[in-house]
Amino acid sequence: MSAAKTDTLPDPSKRDFLYITTGTAGAVGTASFVWPLIDQMNPDASTLALASIEVDVSSIEPGQAITVQWRGKPVFIRNRTDKELEEARNVSIAELKDPSSRNDNLDNGDATDINRSAGEGKENWIVMIGSCTHLGCIPVGLAGEYNGWFCPCHGSHYDTAGRIRKGPAPENLAIPKFQFINETNIKIG
């Protein structure tokens, strides 16, 4: 009788082969289903292309500003005059509504003019994200009580260093990562 029981048991090598084959087929099927879901979360090529931009600023004279698009946001680039620099330098931190520099290129120090500018030797240049920190409107350049930027929607006034001076905006205009790659080109991002 014991001989009959051993004849009905399947061969262990066939059972192991079936388990491995079934598991492999299930893993491949799951991976082929899940991979497109994961892959579609990656940014598309157009987004990656906009991760950084280069801007030629050679034609911007002192006192002029331009607006460029970066990652779907306006970015203000301004070449300030000596008079604008002097006025911005003479502002006391105690007078500012937001004392933080909001500069991604620094470890967020005080909102002094040098901490808001392009740095030593390039103090006349300012590069900022052009969205009002109150409700995201786009301020008008070379306007307002401080001849910087003015948001007519709600009355926020920014100075020539992009610091909030008057109105409902709670913070200074943000400064993105940027660098001069040569004398006439700025890389943003």
C-alpha positions as CSV (number, residue, x, y, z in Angstrom):
1,M,0.0,0.0,0.0
2,S,2.8,2.4,0.6
3,A,4.1,1.8,-2.9
4,A,0.7,3.1,-4.3
5,K,1.1,6.4,-2.4
6,T,4.5,7.2,-3.7
7,D,3.3,6.6,-7.3
8,T,0.7,9.4,-7.0
9,L,3.1,12.1,-5.8
10,P,4.3,14.5,-8.4
11,D,7.9,14.6,-9.3
12,P,9.6,17.3,-7.1
13,S,11.6,18.7,-10.0
14,K,8.5,19.3,-12.1
15,R,6.8,21.1,-9.1
16,D,9.8,23.4,-8.6
17,F,10.0,24.1,-12.3
18,L,6.3,25.1,-12.3
19,Y,6.7,27.4,-9.3
20,I,9.7,29.1,-10.8
21,T,8.0,29.5,-14.2
22,T,4.8,30.8,-12.8
23,G,6.7,33.3,-10.5
24,T,8.8,34.5,-13.4
25,A,5.8,35.0,-15.7
26,G,4.0,36.9,-12.9
27,A,7.0,39.2,-12.2
28,V,7.5,40.0,-15.9
29,G,3.8,40.7,-16.3
30,T,3.7,42.9,-13.2
31,A,6.8,44.8,-14.4
32,S,5.4,45.3,-17.9
33,F,2.2,46.8,-16.4
34,V,3.9,49.0,-13.7
35,W,6.8,50.4,-15.7
36,P,4.6,52.6,-18.0
37,L,2.9,54.0,-14.9
38,I,6.2,54.9,-13.3
39,D,7.8,56.2,-16.5
40,Q,4.9,58.6,-17.2
41,M,5.7,60.5,-14.0
42,N,9.1,61.6,-15.4
43,P,9.2,65.1,-16.9
44,D,8.9,65.3,-20.7
45,A,11.7,66.5,-22.9
46,S,10.3,70.1,-23.2
47,T,10.3,70.5,-19.4
48,L,13.8,69.2,-19.1
49,A,14.9,71.6,-21.9
50,L,13.6,74.5,-19.8
51,A,15.4,73.4,-16.6
52,S,18.0,76.1,-17.4
53,I,18.2,78.9,-19.9
54,E,20.9,81.3,-21.1
55,V,20.1,84.9,-21.6
56,D,22.3,87.4,-23.6
57,V,22.3,90.7,-21.6
58,S,24.7,92.6,-23.7
59,S,22.0,94.9,-25.1
60,I,20.6,95.9,-21.7
61,E,21.8,99.4,-20.9
62,P,21.9,100.8,-17.4
63,G,18.4,101.6,-16.2
64,Q,16.8,99.1,-18.5
65,A,15.1,95.7,-17.7
66,I,13.9,92.7,-19.7
67,T,11.5,89.9,-18.8
68,V,12.3,86.3,-19.9
69,Q,10.4,83.1,-19.4
70,W,11.9,80.3,-17.3
71,R,10.0,77.2,-16.2
72,G,6.7,79.0,-17.1
73,K,7.5,82.0,-14.9
74,P,8.5,85.5,-15.7
75,V,12.1,86.4,-14.7
76,F,13.1,90.1,-14.4
77,I,16.7,91.0,-15.4
78,R,17.7,94.6,-14.7
79,N,20.9,96.5,-15.2
80,R,20.7,99.2,-12.5
81,T,22.1,102.7,-12.8
82,D,24.7,104.0,-10.3
83,K,22.0,106.2,-8.7
84,E,19.7,103.1,-8.3
85,L,22.6,101.2,-6.7
86,E,23.3,104.0,-4.3
87,E,19.6,104.3,-3.3
88,A,19.4,100.5,-2.8
89,R,22.6,100.4,-0.7
90,N,21.4,103.2,1.6
91,V,18.2,101.3,2.7
92,S,18.5,100.1,6.3
93,I,17.4,96.5,7.0
94,A,15.2,97.8,9.8
95,E,13.1,99.7,7.2
96,L,12.3,96.5,5.3
97,K,9.1,94.5,5.6
98,D,11.0,91.3,4.8
99,P,14.6,91.3,6.0
100,S,15.5,88.0,4.3
101,S,17.5,88.0,1.0
102,R,15.4,85.2,-0.6
103,N,18.3,84.4,-2.8
104,D,18.8,80.8,-3.9
105,N,22.4,81.5,-4.6
106,L,23.1,82.3,-1.0
107,D,22.4,80.8,2.4
108,N,19.6,83.4,2.8
109,G,21.3,86.2,4.6
110,D,20.0,89.7,5.2
111,A,18.2,91.5,2.4
112,T,21.1,93.9,1.8
113,D,21.6,95.1,-1.7
114,I,24.7,93.0,-2.3
115,N,22.9,89.9,-1.1
116,R,20.1,90.6,-3.6
117,S,22.4,91.5,-6.6
118,A,24.5,89.3,-8.8
119,G,27.4,89.7,-6.4
120,E,30.8,91.4,-6.2
121,G,31.7,93.2,-9.4
122,K,28.2,92.7,-10.8
123,E,26.2,94.6,-8.2
124,N,24.3,96.5,-10.9
125,W,22.6,93.3,-12.1
126,I,19.5,91.9,-10.4
127,V,17.7,88.7,-11.5
128,M,14.4,87.9,-9.9
129,I,11.3,85.8,-10.4
130,G,8.6,88.2,-11.5
131,S,5.7,87.0,-9.5
132,C,4.3,89.3,-6.8
133,T,4.5,87.5,-3.4
134,H,1.0,88.5,-2.5
135,L,-1.1,86.7,-5.0
136,G,1.2,85.9,-7.9
137,C,0.4,88.8,-10.2
138,I,3.2,90.2,-12.5
139,P,4.5,93.6,-11.2
140,V,5.2,96.4,-13.7
141,G,8.8,97.3,-14.0
142,L,10.4,100.7,-13.5
143,A,7.4,101.8,-11.6
144,G,6.1,102.5,-8.1
145,E,7.2,104.7,-5.3
146,Y,10.7,103.2,-5.2
147,N,11.2,103.1,-9.1
148,G,11.5,99.3,-8.9
149,W,8.4,97.2,-9.5
150,F,4.8,98.0,-8.8
151,C,1.9,95.4,-8.6
152,P,-1.2,97.4,-9.6
153,C,-3.6,94.6,-8.7
154,H,-3.2,95.2,-4.9
155,G,-0.6,98.0,-4.5
156,S,2.6,96.3,-3.6
157,H,5.7,98.4,-4.2
158,Y,9.2,96.8,-4.6
159,D,12.4,98.8,-4.7
160,T,15.2,98.4,-7.3
161,A,16.6,95.4,-5.4
162,G,13.2,93.6,-5.5
163,R,12.5,94.1,-1.8
164,I,8.9,94.7,-0.7
165,R,8.6,98.2,0.7
166,K,4.9,98.9,0.8
167,G,1.7,97.1,0.3
168,P,0.2,93.6,1.1
169,A,3.0,91.4,-0.3
170,P,4.7,89.6,2.6
171,E,8.1,88.7,1.0
172,N,10.7,90.1,-1.3
173,L,10.8,88.9,-4.9
174,A,12.6,85.5,-5.1
175,I,16.0,85.2,-6.7
176,P,16.5,82.0,-8.7
177,K,19.8,80.1,-9.1
178,F,21.8,82.0,-11.7
179,Q,25.3,82.8,-12.7
180,F,27.2,84.8,-15.3
181,I,28.8,82.3,-17.6
182,N,30.7,85.1,-19.3
183,E,30.6,88.9,-19.5
184,T,27.4,89.0,-21.5
185,N,25.4,85.8,-20.8
186,I,23.5,84.7,-17.7
187,K,22.5,81.1,-17.1
188,I,19.3,80.8,-15.0
189,G,18.6,77.5,-13.4
